Amino acid sequence: MSEIVLRAENLKKVFVSGKKEFTAVDDVSFELKRGECLGIVGESGSGKSTIAQMITHLEAATEGRIFLKEQDITHARGKALRDIYQDIQMVFQMPMESFDPRRTLGDGIGESFRNMGISRAETRKRVENLLERCGLDVEYADRYPHQVSGGQCQRAAIARALAVSPDILICDEATSALDVTVQKQILELLTELKQKDNLSFILICHDLALVQAFCDKVLVLYHGKTVEYGTPDDIINHPKMDYTKKLIDSVL
């Protein structure tokens, strides 16, 4: 039986602005097994990215608990939080914005190796290996973000995320800014990583067709609440909620 690498219990996030409160995520629970992909789907403002931010501690959970390999990481700080980033990495929607425009892609990918005190020569070797794994020639290490396409930059962003050998990769709309052909190539790369490295994924997106192609389980959110949770085929073929039916009708 596959190990559960991530578990969320009754997550809630309330944002407070002055006297106003807004509940972005309300009582959401799920689990992610090793080598599995969970798709989190919903329209803009449904709470998808807020869940990713709570898992990665970019936002603190208002209520609920998060477990990483059975360790409660809900309130992790200091070294415990740094250890989390060894296990969980994130790939964002706009890869150009996640790289320093004044530094080469190789510099960005190699940063974690340098932080570990690894030599310049060994860092370069590891960076080149990662680029090749992600379908880029080694010479891309010397290019700047503005010198590559969106798809190439996203491959470099995935290479950077893989540098610390994480257990979980969170892809927050990681293909939505790319054209359909490039989307397909990035998805093929992620599928290969899932199979070869037994990586676990959380794929945050609004594209149900993409989710059906890649994910083992799907969580459908509406106004911060879970409206469906199950396999893609179950949800697409037997949706329980009108909202899910509308989502399906919009893409299929």
PyMOL commands that set and color helices and strands:
alter all, ss='L'
color gray80, all
select helices_A, chain A and resi 48-55+78-87+95-98+105-115+120-133+138-142+145-147+150-162+180-197+208-214+232-237+242-251
alter helices_A, ss='H'
color red, helices_A
select strands_A, chain A and resi 4-17+20-33+37-41+63-68+71-72+88-91+168-172+200-205+217-222+225-230
alter strands_A, ss='S'
color yellow, strands_A
deselect
rebuild
show_as cartoon
